Amino acid sequence: MPARLWEAALSSTVGPRLWDDAQACPLLERVIQRHIASGMIRLHGLLYACGDVRSLGETLGPAHPVRVAFNPDDLGHIRVHDPIEGRDIVTPALAQDYACGLSVHKHTIIHRAAAAAAEGAVGVAALERTRCAIRDATAFALTRHGDI
């Protein structure tokens, strides 16, 4: 069978993967500078905090910026670089139900829609309501008009 010969030839010549998904994740991350205020870091209007970041903020003070790395496809957590110990602190979003698995692009769309409806400051509850409304409208459009 020619197909089996082709697959055998490919499997013998193609080398191993250079990295797995966990190793590739830092390649996709964006790195920015932020300040730790009240033991928290604000990124894209969401708050991130944990005990290690709180203590780092107390040690460095509010004027010292820290390096923050985040995956634009998942706002559920960020990595805060501790310049004293030379390690990264994985810091979860306070609104895990909303942020986990949410991309920056989707969050921007949801935030703009929530801000237009609220005409003021947008909280996590408003973001979650807007996210549900957009999801329901999309589901309705797909059932009414078929797959896009």
Phi and psi in radians as a Rosetta constraint file:
Dihedral C 1 N 2 CA 2 C 2 CIRCULARHARMONIC -1.089 0.35
Dihedral N 2 CA 2 C 2 N 3 CIRCULARHARMONIC -0.627 0.35
Dihedral C 2 N 3 CA 3 C 3 CIRCULARHARMONIC -1.127 0.35
Dihedral N 3 CA 3 C 3 N 4 CIRCULARHARMONIC -0.701 0.35
Dihedral C 3 N 4 CA 4 C 4 CIRCULARHARMONIC -1.179 0.35
Dihedral N 4 CA 4 C 4 N 5 CIRCULARHARMONIC -0.673 0.35
Dihedral C 4 N 5 CA 5 C 5 CIRCULARHARMONIC -1.114 0.35
Dihedral N 5 CA 5 C 5 N 6 CIRCULARHARMONIC -0.718 0.35
Dihedral C 5 N 6 CA 6 C 6 CIRCULARHARMONIC -1.079 0.35
Dihedral N 6 CA 6 C 6 N 7 CIRCULARHARMONIC -0.843 0.35
Dihedral C 6 N 7 CA 7 C 7 CIRCULARHARMONIC -1.086 0.35
Dihedral N 7 CA 7 C 7 N 8 CIRCULARHARMONIC -0.684 0.35
Dihedral C 7 N 8 CA 8 C 8 CIRCULARHARMONIC -1.145 0.35
Dihedral N 8 CA 8 C 8 N 9 CIRCULARHARMONIC -0.711 0.35
Dihedral C 8 N 9 CA 9 C 9 CIRCULARHARMONIC -1.156 0.35
Dihedral N 9 CA 9 C 9 N 10 CIRCULARHARMONIC -0.717 0.35
Dihedral C 9 N 10 CA 10 C 10 CIRCULARHARMONIC -1.151 0.35
Dihedral N 10 CA 10 C 10 N 11 CIRCULARHARMONIC -0.746 0.35
Dihedral C 10 N 11 CA 11 C 11 CIRCULARHARMONIC -1.149 0.35
Dihedral N 11 CA 11 C 11 N 12 CIRCULARHARMONIC -0.483 0.35
Dihedral C 11 N 12 CA 12 C 12 CIRCULARHARMONIC -1.476 0.35
Dihedral N 12 CA 12 C 12 N 13 CIRCULARHARMONIC -0.359 0.35
Dihedral C 12 N 13 CA 13 C 13 CIRCULARHARMONIC -1.781 0.35
Dihedral N 13 CA 13 C 13 N 14 CIRCULARHARMONIC -0.458 0.35
Dihedral C 13 N 14 CA 14 C 14 CIRCULARHARMONIC -1.381 0.35
Dihedral N 14 CA 14 C 14 N 15 CIRCULARHARMONIC 2.202 0.35
Dihedral C 14 N 15 CA 15 C 15 CIRCULARHARMONIC -1.325 0.35
Dihedral N 15 CA 15 C 15 N 16 CIRCULARHARMONIC 3.098 0.35
Dihedral C 15 N 16 CA 16 C 16 CIRCULARHARMONIC -1.225 0.35
Dihedral N 16 CA 16 C 16 N 17 CIRCULARHARMONIC 2.787 0.35
Dihedral C 16 N 17 CA 17 C 17 CIRCULARHARMONIC -1.112 0.35
Dihedral N 17 CA 17 C 17 N 18 CIRCULARHARMONIC 2.465 0.35
Dihedral C 17 N 18 CA 18 C 18 CIRCULARHARMONIC -1.318 0.35
Dihedral N 18 CA 18 C 18 N 19 CIRCULARHARMONIC -0.470 0.35
Dihedral C 18 N 19 CA 19 C 19 CIRCULARHARMONIC -2.681 0.35
Dihedral N 19 CA 19 C 19 N 20 CIRCULARHARMONIC 2.770 0.35
Dihedral C 19 N 20 CA 20 C 20 CIRCULARHARMONIC -1.683 0.35
Dihedral N 20 CA 20 C 20 N 21 CIRCULARHARMONIC 3.140 0.35
Dihedral C 20 N 21 CA 21 C 21 CIRCULARHARMONIC -1.085 0.35
Dihedral N 21 CA 21 C 21 N 22 CIRCULARHARMONIC -0.635 0.35
Dihedral C 21 N 22 CA 22 C 22 CIRCULARHARMONIC -1.145 0.35
Dihedral N 22 CA 22 C 22 N 23 CIRCULARHARMONIC -0.599 0.35
Dihedral C 22 N 23 CA 23 C 23 CIRCULARHARMONIC -1.362 0.35
Dihedral N 23 CA 23 C 23 N 24 CIRCULARHARMONIC -0.506 0.35
Dihedral C 23 N 24 CA 24 C 24 CIRCULARHARMONIC -1.348 0.35
Dihedral N 24 CA 24 C 24 N 25 CIRCULARHARMONIC -0.405 0.35
Dihedral C 24 N 25 CA 25 C 25 CIRCULARHARMONIC -0.944 0.35
Dihedral N 25 CA 25 C 25 N 26 CIRCULARHARMONIC -0.827 0.35
Dihedral C 25 N 26 CA 26 C 26 CIRCULARHARMONIC -1.058 0.35
Dihedral N 26 CA 26 C 26 N 27 CIRCULARHARMONIC -0.425 0.35
Dihedral C 26 N 27 CA 27 C 27 CIRCULARHARMONIC -1.231 0.35
Dihedral N 27 CA 27 C 27 N 28 CIRCULARHARMONIC -0.440 0.35
Dihedral C 27 N 28 CA 28 C 28 CIRCULARHARMONIC -1.634 0.35
Dihedral N 28 CA 28 C 28 N 29 CIRCULARHARMONIC -0.167 0.35
Dihedral C 28 N 29 CA 29 C 29 CIRCULARHARMONIC -1.313 0.35
Dihedral N 29 CA 29 C 29 N 30 CIRCULARHARMONIC 2.716 0.35
Dihedral C 29 N 30 CA 30 C 30 CIRCULARHARMONIC -1.859 0.35
Dihedral N 30 CA 30 C 30 N 31 CIRCULARHARMONIC 2.537 0.35
Dihedral C 30 N 31 CA 31 C 31 CIRCULARHARMONIC -2.095 0.35
Dihedral N 31 CA 31 C 31 N 32 CIRCULARHARMONIC 2.271 0.35
Dihedral C 31 N 32 CA 32 C 32 CIRCULARHARMONIC -2.421 0.35
Dihedral N 32 CA 32 C 32 N 33 CIRCULARHARMONIC 3.006 0.35
Dihedral C 32 N 33 CA 33 C 33 CIRCULARHARMONIC -1.847 0.35
Dihedral N 33 CA 33 C 33 N 34 CIRCULARHARMONIC 2.377 0.35
Dihedral C 33 N 34 CA 34 C 34 CIRCULARHARMONIC -2.463 0.35
Dihedral N 34 CA 34 C 34 N 35 CIRCULARHARMONIC 2.805 0.35
Dihedral C 34 N 35 CA 35 C 35 CIRCULARHARMONIC -1.817 0.35
Dihedral N 35 CA 35 C 35 N 36 CIRCULARHARMONIC 2.558 0.35
Dihedral C 35 N 36 CA 36 C 36 CIRCULARHARMONIC -1.584 0.35
Dihedral N 36 CA 36 C 36 N 37 CIRCULARHARMONIC 2.018 0.35
Dihedral C 36 N 37 CA 37 C 37 CIRCULARHARMONIC -2.077 0.35
Dihedral N 37 CA 37 C 37 N 38 CIRCULARHARMONIC 2.191 0.35
Dihedral C 37 N 38 CA 38 C 38 CIRCULARHARMONIC 0.972 0.35
Dihedral N 38 CA 38 C 38 N 39 CIRCULARHARMONIC 0.593 0.35
Dihedral C 38 N 39 CA 39 C 39 CIRCULARHARMONIC 1.343 0.35
Dihedral N 39 CA 39 C 39 N 40 CIRCULARHARMONIC 0.189 0.35
Dihedral C 39 N 40 CA 40 C 40 CIRCULARHARMONIC -2.282 0.35
Dihedral N 40 CA 40 C 40 N 41 CIRCULARHARMONIC 2.793 0.35
Dihedral C 40 N 41 CA 41 C 41 CIRCULARHARMONIC -2.098 0.35
Dihedral N 41 CA 41 C 41 N 42 CIRCULARHARMONIC 2.326 0.35
Dihedral C 41 N 42 CA 42 C 42 CIRCULARHARMONIC -1.768 0.35
Dihedral N 42 CA 42 C 42 N 43 CIRCULARHARMONIC 2.243 0.35
Dihedral C 42 N 43 CA 43 C 43 CIRCULARHARMONIC -2.471 0.35
Dihedral N 43 CA 43 C 43 N 44 CIRCULARHARMONIC 2.143 0.35
Dihedral C 43 N 44 CA 44 C 44 CIRCULARHARMONIC 0.940 0.35
Dihedral N 44 CA 44 C 44 N 45 CIRCULARHARMONIC 0.625 0.35
Dihedral C 44 N 45 CA 45 C 45 CIRCULARHARMONIC 1.382 0.35
Dihedral N 45 CA 45 C 45 N 46 CIRCULARHARMONIC 0.037 0.35
Dihedral C 45 N 46 CA 46 C 46 CIRCULARHARMONIC -1.869 0.35
Dihedral N 46 CA 46 C 46 N 47 CIRCULARHARMONIC 2.615 0.35
Dihedral C 46 N 47 CA 47 C 47 CIRCULARHARMONIC -1.794 0.35
Dihedral N 47 CA 47 C 47 N 48 CIRCULARHARMONIC 2.456 0.35
Dihedral C 47 N 48 CA 48 C 48 CIRCULARHARMONIC -2.225 0.35
Dihedral N 48 CA 48 C 48 N 49 CIRCULARHARMONIC 2.348 0.35
Dihedral C 48 N 49 CA 49 C 49 CIRCULARHARMONIC -2.752 0.35
Dihedral N 49 CA 49 C 49 N 50 CIRCULARHARMONIC 2.646 0.35
Dihedral C 49 N 50 CA 50 C 50 CIRCULARHARMONIC -2.802 0.35
Dihedral N 50 CA 50 C 50 N 51 CIRCULARHARMONIC 2.969 0.35
Dihedral C 50 N 51 CA 51 C 51 CIRCULARHARMONIC -1.048 0.35
Dihedral N 51 CA 51 C 51 N 52 CIRCULARHARMONIC -0.720 0.35
Dihedral C 51 N 52 CA 52 C 52 CIRCULARHARMONIC -1.154 0.35
Dihedral N 52 CA 52 C 52 N 53 CIRCULARHARMONIC -0.626 0.35
Dihedral C 52 N 53 CA 53 C 53 CIRCULARHARMONIC -1.240 0.35
Dihedral N 53 CA 53 C 53 N 54 CIRCULARHARMONIC -0.663 0.35
Dihedral C 53 N 54 CA 54 C 54 CIRCULARHARMONIC -1.041 0.35
Dihedral N 54 CA 54 C 54 N 55 CIRCULARHARMONIC -0.824 0.35
Dihedral C 54 N 55 CA 55 C 55 CIRCULARHARMONIC -1.184 0.35
Dihedral N 55 CA 55 C 55 N 56 CIRCULARHARMONIC -0.609 0.35
Dihedral C 55 N 56 CA 56 C 56 CIRCULARHARMONIC -1.114 0.35
Dihedral N 56 CA 56 C 56 N 57 CIRCULARHARMONIC -0.723 0.35
Dihedral C 56 N 57 CA 57 C 57 CIRCULARHARMONIC -1.104 0.35
Dihedral N 57 CA 57 C 57 N 58 CIRCULARHARMONIC -0.655 0.35
Dihedral C 57 N 58 CA 58 C 58 CIRCULARHARMONIC -1.190 0.35
Dihedral N 58 CA 58 C 58 N 59 CIRCULARHARMONIC -0.645 0.35
Dihedral C 58 N 59 CA 59 C 59 CIRCULARHARMONIC -1.247 0.35
Dihedral N 59 CA 59 C 59 N 60 CIRCULARHARMONIC -0.809 0.35
Dihedral C 59 N 60 CA 60 C 60 CIRCULARHARMONIC -1.390 0.35
Dihedral N 60 CA 60 C 60 N 61 CIRCULARHARMONIC -0.588 0.35
Dihedral C 60 N 61 CA 61 C 61 CIRCULARHARMONIC 1.573 0.35
Dihedral N 61 CA 61 C 61 N 62 CIRCULARHARMONIC 2.850 0.35
Dihedral C 61 N 62 CA 62 C 62 CIRCULARHARMONIC -1.258 0.35
Dihedral N 62 CA 62 C 62 N 63 CIRCULARHARMONIC -0.313 0.35
Dihedral C 62 N 63 CA 63 C 63 CIRCULARHARMONIC -1.462 0.35
Dihedral N 63 CA 63 C 63 N 64 CIRCULARHARMONIC -0.245 0.35
Dihedral C 63 N 64 CA 64 C 64 CIRCULARHARMONIC -1.604 0.35
Dihedral N 64 CA 64 C 64 N 65 CIRCULARHARMONIC 2.066 0.35
Dihedral C 64 N 65 CA 65 C 65 CIRCULARHARMONIC -1.333 0.35
Dihedral N 65 CA 65 C 65 N 66 CIRCULARHARMONIC 2.674 0.35
Dihedral C 65 N 66 CA 66 C 66 CIRCULARHARMONIC -2.134 0.35
Dihedral N 66 CA 66 C 66 N 67 CIRCULARHARMONIC 2.702 0.35
Dihedral C 66 N 67 CA 67 C 67 CIRCULARHARMONIC -1.463 0.35
Dihedral N 67 CA 67 C 67 N 68 CIRCULARHARMONIC 2.266 0.35
Dihedral C 67 N 68 CA 68 C 68 CIRCULARHARMONIC -2.133 0.35
Dihedral N 68 CA 68 C 68 N 69 CIRCULARHARMONIC 2.239 0.35
Dihedral C 68 N 69 CA 69 C 69 CIRCULARHARMONIC -1.971 0.35
Dihedral N 69 CA 69 C 69 N 70 CIRCULARHARMONIC 2.395 0.35
Dihedral C 69 N 70 CA 70 C 70 CIRCULARHARMONIC -2.505 0.35
Dihedral N 70 CA 70 C 70 N 71 CIRCULARHARMONIC 2.649 0.35
Dihedral C 70 N 71 CA 71 C 71 CIRCULARHARMONIC -1.578 0.35
Dihedral N 71 CA 71 C 71 N 72 CIRCULARHARMONIC 2.080 0.35
Dihedral C 71 N 72 CA 72 C 72 CIRCULARHARMONIC -1.144 0.35
Dihedral N 72 CA 72 C 72 N 73 CIRCULARHARMONIC -0.213 0.35
Dihedral C 72 N 73 CA 73 C 73 CIRCULARHARMONIC -1.659 0.35
Dihedral N 73 CA 73 C 73 N 74 CIRCULARHARMONIC -0.047 0.35
Dihedral C 73 N 74 CA 74 C 74 CIRCULARHARMONIC -2.678 0.35
Dihedral N 74 CA 74 C 74 N 75 CIRCULARHARMONIC 1.828 0.35
Dihedral C 74 N 75 CA 75 C 75 CIRCULARHARMONIC -1.531 0.35
Dihedral N 75 CA 75 C 75 N 76 CIRCULARHARMONIC 0.219 0.35
Dihedral C 75 N 76 CA 76 C 76 CIRCULARHARMONIC -1.194 0.35
Dihedral N 76 CA 76 C 76 N 77 CIRCULARHARMONIC -0.440 0.35
Dihedral C 76 N 77 CA 77 C 77 CIRCULARHARMONIC -2.698 0.35
Dihedral N 77 CA 77 C 77 N 78 CIRCULARHARMONIC 2.799 0.35
Dihedral C 77 N 78 CA 78 C 78 CIRCULARHARMONIC -2.266 0.35
Dihedral N 78 CA 78 C 78 N 79 CIRCULARHARMONIC 2.913 0.35
Dihedral C 78 N 79 CA 79 C 79 CIRCULARHARMONIC -2.032 0.35
Dihedral N 79 CA 79 C 79 N 80 CIRCULARHARMONIC 2.104 0.35
Dihedral C 79 N 80 CA 80 C 80 CIRCULARHARMONIC -1.800 0.35
Dihedral N 80 CA 80 C 80 N 81 CIRCULARHARMONIC 2.186 0.35
Dihedral C 80 N 81 CA 81 C 81 CIRCULARHARMONIC -1.441 0.35
Dihedral N 81 CA 81 C 81 N 82 CIRCULARHARMONIC 2.192 0.35
Dihedral C 81 N 82 CA 82 C 82 CIRCULARHARMONIC -1.581 0.35
Dihedral N 82 CA 82 C 82 N 83 CIRCULARHARMONIC 1.864 0.35
Dihedral C 82 N 83 CA 83 C 83 CIRCULARHARMONIC -1.244 0.35
Dihedral N 83 CA 83 C 83 N 84 CIRCULARHARMONIC -0.319 0.35
Dihedral C 83 N 84 CA 84 C 84 CIRCULARHARMONIC -1.348 0.35
Dihedral N 84 CA 84 C 84 N 85 CIRCULARHARMONIC -0.862 0.35
Dihedral C 84 N 85 CA 85 C 85 CIRCULARHARMONIC -1.625 0.35
Dihedral N 85 CA 85 C 85 N 86 CIRCULARHARMONIC -0.182 0.35
Dihedral C 85 N 86 CA 86 C 86 CIRCULARHARMONIC 1.213 0.35
Dihedral N 86 CA 86 C 86 N 87 CIRCULARHARMONIC 0.580 0.35
Dihedral C 86 N 87 CA 87 C 87 CIRCULARHARMONIC -2.270 0.35
Dihedral N 87 CA 87 C 87 N 88 CIRCULARHARMONIC 2.865 0.35
Dihedral C 87 N 88 CA 88 C 88 CIRCULARHARMONIC -1.749 0.35
Dihedral N 88 CA 88 C 88 N 89 CIRCULARHARMONIC 2.423 0.35
Dihedral C 88 N 89 CA 89 C 89 CIRCULARHARMONIC -1.878 0.35
Dihedral N 89 CA 89 C 89 N 90 CIRCULARHARMONIC 2.027 0.35
Dihedral C 89 N 90 CA 90 C 90 CIRCULARHARMONIC -1.308 0.35
Dihedral N 90 CA 90 C 90 N 91 CIRCULARHARMONIC 2.105 0.35
Dihedral C 90 N 91 CA 91 C 91 CIRCULARHARMONIC -2.129 0.35
Dihedral N 91 CA 91 C 91 N 92 CIRCULARHARMONIC 2.090 0.35
Dihedral C 91 N 92 CA 92 C 92 CIRCULARHARMONIC -1.387 0.35
Dihedral N 92 CA 92 C 92 N 93 CIRCULARHARMONIC 2.706 0.35
Dihedral C 92 N 93 CA 93 C 93 CIRCULARHARMONIC -1.240 0.35
Dihedral N 93 CA 93 C 93 N 94 CIRCULARHARMONIC 2.528 0.35
Dihedral C 93 N 94 CA 94 C 94 CIRCULARHARMONIC -1.178 0.35
Dihedral N 94 CA 94 C 94 N 95 CIRCULARHARMONIC -0.564 0.35
Dihedral C 94 N 95 CA 95 C 95 CIRCULARHARMONIC -1.697 0.35
Dihedral N 95 CA 95 C 95 N 96 CIRCULARHARMONIC 1.205 0.35
Dihedral C 95 N 96 CA 96 C 96 CIRCULARHARMONIC -1.069 0.35
Dihedral N 96 CA 96 C 96 N 97 CIRCULARHARMONIC -0.701 0.35
Dihedral C 96 N 97 CA 97 C 97 CIRCULARHARMONIC -1.041 0.35
Dihedral N 97 CA 97 C 97 N 98 CIRCULARHARMONIC -0.600 0.35
Dihedral C 97 N 98 CA 98 C 98 CIRCULARHARMONIC -1.475 0.35
Dihedral N 98 CA 98 C 98 N 99 CIRCULARHARMONIC -0.804 0.35
Dihedral C 98 N 99 CA 99 C 99 CIRCULARHARMONIC -1.479 0.35
Dihedral N 99 CA 99 C 99 N 100 CIRCULARHARMONIC -0.461 0.35
Dihedral C 99 N 100 CA 100 C 100 CIRCULARHARMONIC -1.115 0.35
Dihedral N 100 CA 100 C 100 N 101 CIRCULARHARMONIC 2.096 0.35
Dihedral C 100 N 101 CA 101 C 101 CIRCULARHARMONIC 1.423 0.35
Dihedral N 101 CA 101 C 101 N 102 CIRCULARHARMONIC 0.018 0.35
Dihedral C 101 N 102 CA 102 C 102 CIRCULARHARMONIC -1.563 0.35
Dihedral N 102 CA 102 C 102 N 103 CIRCULARHARMONIC 2.296 0.35
Dihedral C 102 N 103 CA 103 C 103 CIRCULARHARMONIC -1.475 0.35
Dihedral N 103 CA 103 C 103 N 104 CIRCULARHARMONIC 2.815 0.35
Dihedral C 103 N 104 CA 104 C 104 CIRCULARHARMONIC -1.065 0.35
Dihedral N 104 CA 104 C 104 N 105 CIRCULARHARMONIC -0.701 0.35
Dihedral C 104 N 105 CA 105 C 105 CIRCULARHARMONIC -1.072 0.35
Dihedral N 105 CA 105 C 105 N 106 CIRCULARHARMONIC -0.851 0.35
Dihedral C 105 N 106 CA 106 C 106 CIRCULARHARMONIC -1.119 0.35
Dihedral N 106 CA 106 C 106 N 107 CIRCULARHARMONIC -0.719 0.35
Dihedral C 106 N 107 CA 107 C 107 CIRCULARHARMONIC -1.076 0.35
Dihedral N 107 CA 107 C 107 N 108 CIRCULARHARMONIC -0.695 0.35
Dihedral C 107 N 108 CA 108 C 108 CIRCULARHARMONIC -1.099 0.35
Dihedral N 108 CA 108 C 108 N 109 CIRCULARHARMONIC -0.750 0.35
Dihedral C 108 N 109 CA 109 C 109 CIRCULARHARMONIC -1.111 0.35
Dihedral N 109 CA 109 C 109 N 110 CIRCULARHARMONIC -0.803 0.35
Dihedral C 109 N 110 CA 110 C 110 CIRCULARHARMONIC -1.103 0.35
Dihedral N 110 CA 110 C 110 N 111 CIRCULARHARMONIC -0.761 0.35
Dihedral C 110 N 111 CA 111 C 111 CIRCULARHARMONIC -1.112 0.35
Dihedral N 111 CA 111 C 111 N 112 CIRCULARHARMONIC -0.747 0.35
Dihedral C 111 N 112 CA 112 C 112 CIRCULARHARMONIC -1.100 0.35
Dihedral N 112 CA 112 C 112 N 113 CIRCULARHARMONIC -0.741 0.35
Dihedral C 112 N 113 CA 113 C 113 CIRCULARHARMONIC -1.156 0.35
Dihedral N 113 CA 113 C 113 N 114 CIRCULARHARMONIC -0.709 0.35
Dihedral C 113 N 114 CA 114 C 114 CIRCULARHARMONIC -1.171 0.35
Dihedral N 114 CA 114 C 114 N 115 CIRCULARHARMONIC -0.682 0.35
Dihedral C 114 N 115 CA 115 C 115 CIRCULARHARMONIC -1.173 0.35
Dihedral N 115 CA 115 C 115 N 116 CIRCULARHARMONIC -0.639 0.35
Dihedral C 115 N 116 CA 116 C 116 CIRCULARHARMONIC -1.164 0.35
Dihedral N 116 CA 116 C 116 N 117 CIRCULARHARMONIC -0.639 0.35
Dihedral C 116 N 117 CA 117 C 117 CIRCULARHARMONIC -1.344 0.35
Dihedral N 117 CA 117 C 117 N 118 CIRCULARHARMONIC -0.604 0.35
Dihedral C 117 N 118 CA 118 C 118 CIRCULARHARMONIC -1.508 0.35
Dihedral N 118 CA 118 C 118 N 119 CIRCULARHARMONIC -0.447 0.35
Dihedral C 118 N 119 CA 119 C 119 CIRCULARHARMONIC 0.926 0.35
Dihedral N 119 CA 119 C 119 N 120 CIRCULARHARMONIC 0.803 0.35
Dihedral C 119 N 120 CA 120 C 120 CIRCULARHARMONIC 3.041 0.35
Dihedral N 120 CA 120 C 120 N 121 CIRCULARHARMONIC -2.677 0.35
Dihedral C 120 N 121 CA 121 C 121 CIRCULARHARMONIC -1.129 0.35
Dihedral N 121 CA 121 C 121 N 122 CIRCULARHARMONIC 2.485 0.35
Dihedral C 121 N 122 CA 122 C 122 CIRCULARHARMONIC -1.952 0.35
Dihedral N 122 CA 122 C 122 N 123 CIRCULARHARMONIC 2.132 0.35
Dihedral C 122 N 123 CA 123 C 123 CIRCULARHARMONIC -1.693 0.35
Dihedral N 123 CA 123 C 123 N 124 CIRCULARHARMONIC 3.060 0.35
Dihedral C 123 N 124 CA 124 C 124 CIRCULARHARMONIC -1.119 0.35
Dihedral N 124 CA 124 C 124 N 125 CIRCULARHARMONIC -0.644 0.35
Dihedral C 124 N 125 CA 125 C 125 CIRCULARHARMONIC -1.087 0.35
Dihedral N 125 CA 125 C 125 N 126 CIRCULARHARMONIC -0.718 0.35
Dihedral C 125 N 126 CA 126 C 126 CIRCULARHARMONIC -1.162 0.35
Dihedral N 126 CA 126 C 126 N 127 CIRCULARHARMONIC -0.672 0.35
Dihedral C 126 N 127 CA 127 C 127 CIRCULARHARMONIC -1.112 0.35
Dihedral N 127 CA 127 C 127 N 128 CIRCULARHARMONIC -0.742 0.35
Dihedral C 127 N 128 CA 128 C 128 CIRCULARHARMONIC -1.153 0.35
Dihedral N 128 CA 128 C 128 N 129 CIRCULARHARMONIC -0.726 0.35
Dihedral C 128 N 129 CA 129 C 129 CIRCULARHARMONIC -1.089 0.35
Dihedral N 129 CA 129 C 129 N 130 CIRCULARHARMONIC -0.757 0.35
Dihedral C 129 N 130 CA 130 C 130 CIRCULARHARMONIC -1.156 0.35
Dihedral N 130 CA 130 C 130 N 131 CIRCULARHARMONIC -0.684 0.35
Dihedral C 130 N 131 CA 131 C 131 CIRCULARHARMONIC -1.066 0.35
Dihedral N 131 CA 131 C 131 N 132 CIRCULARHARMONIC -0.761 0.35
Dihedral C 131 N 132 CA 132 C 132 CIRCULARHARMONIC -1.135 0.35
Dihedral N 132 CA 132 C 132 N 133 CIRCULARHARMONIC -0.709 0.35
Dihedral C 132 N 133 CA 133 C 133 CIRCULARHARMONIC -1.111 0.35
Dihedral N 133 CA 133 C 133 N 134 CIRCULARHARMONIC -0.744 0.35
Dihedral C 133 N 134 CA 134 C 134 CIRCULARHARMONIC -1.142 0.35
Dihedral N 134 CA 134 C 134 N 135 CIRCULARHARMONIC -0.742 0.35
Dihedral C 134 N 135 CA 135 C 135 CIRCULARHARMONIC -1.088 0.35
Dihedral N 135 CA 135 C 135 N 136 CIRCULARHARMONIC -0.764 0.35
Dihedral C 135 N 136 CA 136 C 136 CIRCULARHARMONIC -1.142 0.35
Dihedral N 136 CA 136 C 136 N 137 CIRCULARHARMONIC -0.712 0.35
Dihedral C 136 N 137 CA 137 C 137 CIRCULARHARMONIC -1.141 0.35
Dihedral N 137 CA 137 C 137 N 138 CIRCULARHARMONIC -0.678 0.35
Dihedral C 137 N 138 CA 138 C 138 CIRCULARHARMONIC -1.158 0.35
Dihedral N 138 CA 138 C 138 N 139 CIRCULARHARMONIC -0.754 0.35
Dihedral C 138 N 139 CA 139 C 139 CIRCULARHARMONIC -1.100 0.35
Dihedral N 139 CA 139 C 139 N 140 CIRCULARHARMONIC -0.716 0.35
Dihedral C 139 N 140 CA 140 C 140 CIRCULARHARMONIC -1.105 0.35
Dihedral N 140 CA 140 C 140 N 141 CIRCULARHARMONIC -0.774 0.35
Dihedral C 140 N 141 CA 141 C 141 CIRCULARHARMONIC -1.103 0.35
Dihedral N 141 CA 141 C 141 N 142 CIRCULARHARMONIC -0.677 0.35
Dihedral C 141 N 142 CA 142 C 142 CIRCULARHARMONIC -1.208 0.35
Dihedral N 142 CA 142 C 142 N 143 CIRCULARHARMONIC -0.668 0.35
Dihedral C 142 N 143 CA 143 C 143 CIRCULARHARMONIC -1.273 0.35
Dihedral N 143 CA 143 C 143 N 144 CIRCULARHARMONIC -0.548 0.35
Dihedral C 143 N 144 CA 144 C 144 CIRCULARHARMONIC -1.362 0.35
Dihedral N 144 CA 144 C 144 N 145 CIRCULARHARMONIC -0.715 0.35
Dihedral C 144 N 145 CA 145 C 145 CIRCULARHARMONIC -1.893 0.35
Dihedral N 145 CA 145 C 145 N 146 CIRCULARHARMONIC 0.002 0.35
Dihedral C 145 N 146 CA 146 C 146 CIRCULARHARMONIC 1.447 0.35
Dihedral N 146 CA 146 C 146 N 147 CIRCULARHARMONIC -3.135 0.35
Dihedral C 146 N 147 CA 147 C 147 CIRCULARHARMONIC -1.133 0.35
Dihedral N 147 CA 147 C 147 N 148 CIRCULARHARMONIC 2.454 0.35
